[in-house]
Amino acid sequence: TFTGAGASHFTYNSMSYADGKLTVNYTYNGNKESGTHTATLTLKVNDAIGGTGATYGSKAITITAHNEEEATDDVSVTTAANVTTNYATFAAGLAAANASSGCTLKLLRNVDLGTITATNSVNNAMTIELNGKTLQANVTTAISLLTIGKNVAVTIQDSKSGGMIYNTGEIDGVVYGVTVSKGTLNVTSGTIKAENTQQYFYGTSSVGGTATNKTGVGARGIQQAAATTVNISGNANIQAIASRNAFGIREESSNANTTTLNITGGTIYAEAPALAYGVYAYGKVNMSKGVVSTKLNTNLVNGNETWMSTTSASKWANNAVHREGHGIYMSTYARAAKTSCYYGTLTMTGGSISVVNENTTFVGTAIQSEPIYGVYFGASVYGVGAGKTATDGTMSQKASAIGSISNATITVNNSSQPSYGVMSYGYYNSADESEGLVNIDNSTVNVTSYQSAYGILANVGINSNYGGCYAGRMMLENNNVTTTTTTGSTSVALYATGTMTTIKTATSATYAGEYASSGYIYVKSGNYTANSKTSYATAAIAGPWTTSNAQRG
């Protein structure tokens, strides 16, 4: 007998009994799916032993059927011992799963948590089964919908389709989807989405009056702290959308060497009009499959709100209108009081990166344009360590962004800004040493731009330098690199260069005469082609060379 709200969707067919198990065969014709399903029930059999044999009792079996679209509880929790309990609220179910390691927390219906003022902490190993449903919240401050706060492994999956963790807000701050403060997060399917609907605003209203600036508007799909691991695989979909800055996944910088992001499938997506990063990492990123996608949209002006500023100084001071896009951004730095080497490492053995800029023109003189990158390796050193000076020869800070790209596809389709496929950059400011070291083989890089287009760039910049070696290095084999400019300027497939500004004279003999700023590209094989319709195209450029400072390309 079937009872309950969904009973009408079930038809009994037959049953059989063997080895203490009753098997019931029935047909389900619900709104979501139809077909024949088999349910196995284990029954207790009471034996009354008589003089000549056994007498068995009998019991009627009733199955309570719940149609999924008519569920009355938010979630179910199945323990490691396979005991399932339904909970009316998500909070109650999460508390139960936190109390017992190895549970599966399953959404039974779409759950809207409303406006939350604190994150939902995941403090035990568990699987969060989205089950085709959406877990949604709204925030008024910069918090995550979920936070992994203990050193445990948590898996998010969707055994059906359309399942989502969706955090949204209209705030002058960052909206986070999931934060990994400790432990490991595995996302095998389903969507994690963070969206900030606040309109970015800086300057004066286009219809007059004084504006209330909204300059901190951002979204991050997954926020990853130091000493954590995030694994993206299968059909996982990570999204971040905002009107200023968006990060699909962002690794934090403290003790970055211990942070790991593994991408073996799925899609990571970021969209914003100003700053958009698919992946922003200081630690280790390993990618073998999947897609990292970034889009700079055209929402620079919305209604009566504009980003206009009157002076260049105020633009930079408030970082208000900085437009920049990256597929994967590998950043490494060593700062004051740091004596150890910080390094970011990208190992890419497959997959694809796509960066699109929908903007075809600049919006007024207040827009500060920065280049668009498929992959950026930036090694930066700032300041000097504690107890060290720039002239005593005791500095020991180093920073390296290291990577290998193999069997990958990198595409940059950019309209209005200089565009780069892959860039290796060593930057130095009053410290010691920085290097961007990258090997690329068997990969395809396509860059198209209305402005200048560069396929592979090795570059170095030094400011207020006191000595050391600063290099962007590339080693290339069997790649297909193509750059195309449609209505703009330079098209260059390979570019090696060095830049120096504000050079100072070192007083220490240790560093005297050791200024070096070098961009190196070594080519073993491959096809490297530059195309331009209106300006000039060059397959390879090396330069400039300033002999007094050993600056070279």
CORFENMO-V81040 format. One record per backbone hydrogen bond with DSSP energy under -0.5 kcal/mol. CO is the residue of the C=O (numbers start at 1). NH is the residue of the N-H. If there is no record, write none. Layout:
# CORFENMO-V81040
CO & NH
CO & NH
This chain:
# CORFENMO-V81040
1 & 63
3 & 65
4 & 7
6 & 9
7 & 10
9 & 29
11 & 27
14 & 25
16 & 23
18 & 21
20 & 43
21 & 18
21 & 23
22 & 24
22 & 41
23 & 16
23 & 25
24 & 26
24 & 39
25 & 13
25 & 14
26 & 37
27 & 11
27 & 29
28 & 35
33 & 30
35 & 28
35 & 37
37 & 26
37 & 39
39 & 24
39 & 41
41 & 22
41 & 43
44 & 46
45 & 47
46 & 48
46 & 57
47 & 49
48 & 50
48 & 55
53 & 50
55 & 48
60 & 62
62 & 64
63 & 3
63 & 65
64 & 66
65 & 6
65 & 67
67 & 70
68 & 71
74 & 108
74 & 109
75 & 87
76 & 106
77 & 79
77 & 85
78 & 104
79 & 82
82 & 84
83 & 79
85 & 77
87 & 74
87 & 75
89 & 93
90 & 94
91 & 95
92 & 96
93 & 97
94 & 98
95 & 99
97 & 100
100 & 103
103 & 105
103 & 127
104 & 78
104 & 106
105 & 129
106 & 76
110 & 112
111 & 113
111 & 136
114 & 116
114 & 138
116 & 140
119 & 121
120 & 147
121 & 123
122 & 149
122 & 150
125 & 102
125 & 103
126 & 155
127 & 105
127 & 129
128 & 130
128 & 157
129 & 107
130 & 133
133 & 164
134 & 111
134 & 136
135 & 166
136 & 113
137 & 168
138 & 116
139 & 170
141 & 143
143 & 176
145 & 120
146 & 179
147 & 122
147 & 149
148 & 181
148 & 182
150 & 152
152 & 184
153 & 126
154 & 186
155 & 128
156 & 188
156 & 189
157 & 130
163 & 191
164 & 135
164 & 166
165 & 167
165 & 193
166 & 137
167 & 195
168 & 139
169 & 171
169 & 197
169 & 198
171 & 173
173 & 218
174 & 176
175 & 220
176 & 145
177 & 145
177 & 146
178 & 223
179 & 148
179 & 181
180 & 225
183 & 229
184 & 154
185 & 187
185 & 231
186 & 156
186 & 188
187 & 233
188 & 235
190 & 237
191 & 165
192 & 239
193 & 167
194 & 241
195 & 169
195 & 197
201 & 214
203 & 211
205 & 208
209 & 205
211 & 213
214 & 201
217 & 245
218 & 175
219 & 247
220 & 177
221 & 178
222 & 224
222 & 250
223 & 180
223 & 225
224 & 252
225 & 228
228 & 260
229 & 185
230 & 232
230 & 262
231 & 187
231 & 233
232 & 264
232 & 265
233 & 236
234 & 266
236 & 267
237 & 192
238 & 269
239 & 194
240 & 271
241 & 196
244 & 274
244 & 275
245 & 219
246 & 277
247 & 221
248 & 222
249 & 280
250 & 224
253 & 256
255 & 227
255 & 258
256 & 259
259 & 284
260 & 230
261 & 286
262 & 232
262 & 264
263 & 288
263 & 289
266 & 291
267 & 238
268 & 293
269 & 240
270 & 295
271 & 242
272 & 297
274 & 324
275 & 246
276 & 326
277 & 248
278 & 249
279 & 329
280 & 251
281 & 331
283 & 345
284 & 261
285 & 347
286 & 263
287 & 349
287 & 350
289 & 265
290 & 352
291 & 268
291 & 293
292 & 354
293 & 270
294 & 356
295 & 272
295 & 297
296 & 358
298 & 300
298 & 301
302 & 305
304 & 206
304 & 207
305 & 302
306 & 202
308 & 204
311 & 315
312 & 316
313 & 317
314 & 318
315 & 319
315 & 320
321 & 323
321 & 368
322 & 324
323 & 370
324 & 276
325 & 373
326 & 278
327 & 279
328 & 330
328 & 376
329 & 281
329 & 331
330 & 378
332 & 380
334 & 382
335 & 338
337 & 339
340 & 342
342 & 400
344 & 402
345 & 285
345 & 347
346 & 348
346 & 404
347 & 287
347 & 349
348 & 406
351 & 409
352 & 292
353 & 411
354 & 294
355 & 413
356 & 296
356 & 358
359 & 416
362 & 364
364 & 367
366 & 368
367 & 369
368 & 323
371 & 325
372 & 420
373 & 327
374 & 327
374 & 328
375 & 423
376 & 330
376 & 378
377 & 379
377 & 425
378 & 332
378 & 380
379 & 427
380 & 334
381 & 429
384 & 337
385 & 388
397 & 433
398 & 342
399 & 435
400 & 344
400 & 402
401 & 437
402 & 346
403 & 439
404 & 348
405 & 441
408 & 444
409 & 353
410 & 446
411 & 355
412 & 414
412 & 448
413 & 357
414 & 450
415 & 450
418 & 372
419 & 454
420 & 374
421 & 375
422 & 457
423 & 377
424 & 459
425 & 379
425 & 427
426 & 461
427 & 381
428 & 463
429 & 383
433 & 399
434 & 471
435 & 401
435 & 437
436 & 438
436 & 473
437 & 403
438 & 475
439 & 405
440 & 477
441 & 407
443 & 480
444 & 410
445 & 482
446 & 412
447 & 484
448 & 414
449 & 486
452 & 419
453 & 492
454 & 421
455 & 422
456 & 495
457 & 424
457 & 459
458 & 497
459 & 426
460 & 499
461 & 428
462 & 501
463 & 430
465 & 504
469 & 434
470 & 518
471 & 436
471 & 473
472 & 520
473 & 438
474 & 522
475 & 440
476 & 524
476 & 525
477 & 442
479 & 481
479 & 527
480 & 445
481 & 529
482 & 447
483 & 531
484 & 449
485 & 533
490 & 453
491 & 538
492 & 455
493 & 456
494 & 541
495 & 458
496 & 543
499 & 462
501 & 464
508 & 511
508 & 512
511 & 514
516 & 470
517 & 552
518 & 472
518 & 520
520 & 474
521 & 523
522 & 476
522 & 524
525 & 479
527 & 481
529 & 483
531 & 485
536 & 491
538 & 493
539 & 494
541 & 496
545 & 547
546 & 549
546 & 550
546 & 551
547 & 550
550 & 517
551 & 546
552 & 519
